[in-house]
């Protein structure tokens, strides 16, 4: 973050101290992250071994090859809107695979009688 003095700051020296100063710490981190692109930030997290993960928008997720390779996307047919791609049910388990029986209801209570 370009603030090496934070490593010696007692407000952030321990897990408990960081918790007590969470709002201030979050603000500092936010100010810094807003100066970077997501790609730049992700590269820094990898370079410095900081556990982090990108949060994808729906559009990014649908375009990300890794999701397609893992069969993490499915297509769901809708009578008015055609085929819609979306995230597949998770987790993906080999012995008890999940699936999608049908699309979401068109309106609240649509399946009340059936249930």
Secondary structure as the mmCIF struct_conf table of DSSP 4:
data_model
#
loop_
_struct_conf.conf_type_id
_struct_conf.id
_struct_conf.beg_label_comp_id
_struct_conf.beg_label_asym_id
_struct_conf.beg_label_seq_id
_struct_conf.end_label_comp_id
_struct_conf.end_label_asym_id
_struct_conf.end_label_seq_id
HELX_RH_3T_P HELX_RH_3T_P1 UNK A 4 UNK A 8
HELX_RH_3T_P HELX_RH_3T_P2 UNK A 10 UNK A 12
BEND BEND1 UNK A 13 UNK A 14
HELX_RH_AL_P HELX_RH_AL_P1 UNK A 15 UNK A 20
TURN_TY1_P TURN_TY1_P1 UNK A 21 UNK A 21
HELX_RH_AL_P HELX_RH_AL_P2 UNK A 22 UNK A 33
TURN_TY1_P TURN_TY1_P2 UNK A 34 UNK A 35
BEND BEND2 UNK A 36 UNK A 36
HELX_RH_AL_P HELX_RH_AL_P3 UNK A 38 UNK A 47
TURN_TY1_P TURN_TY1_P3 UNK A 48 UNK A 49
HELX_RH_AL_P HELX_RH_AL_P4 UNK A 58 UNK A 63
HELX_RH_AL_P HELX_RH_AL_P5 UNK A 65 UNK A 69
TURN_TY1_P TURN_TY1_P4 UNK A 70 UNK A 71
STRN STRN1 UNK A 73 UNK A 78
TURN_TY1_P TURN_TY1_P5 UNK A 79 UNK A 81
STRN STRN2 UNK A 82 UNK A 87
HELX_LH_PP_P HELX_LH_PP_P1 UNK A 88 UNK A 89
BEND BEND3 UNK A 90 UNK A 91
BEND BEND4 UNK A 94 UNK A 96
BEND BEND5 UNK A 101 UNK A 102
HELX_LH_PP_P HELX_LH_PP_P2 UNK A 103 UNK A 105
BEND BEND6 UNK A 106 UNK A 107
TURN_TY1_P TURN_TY1_P6 UNK A 108 UNK A 114
#
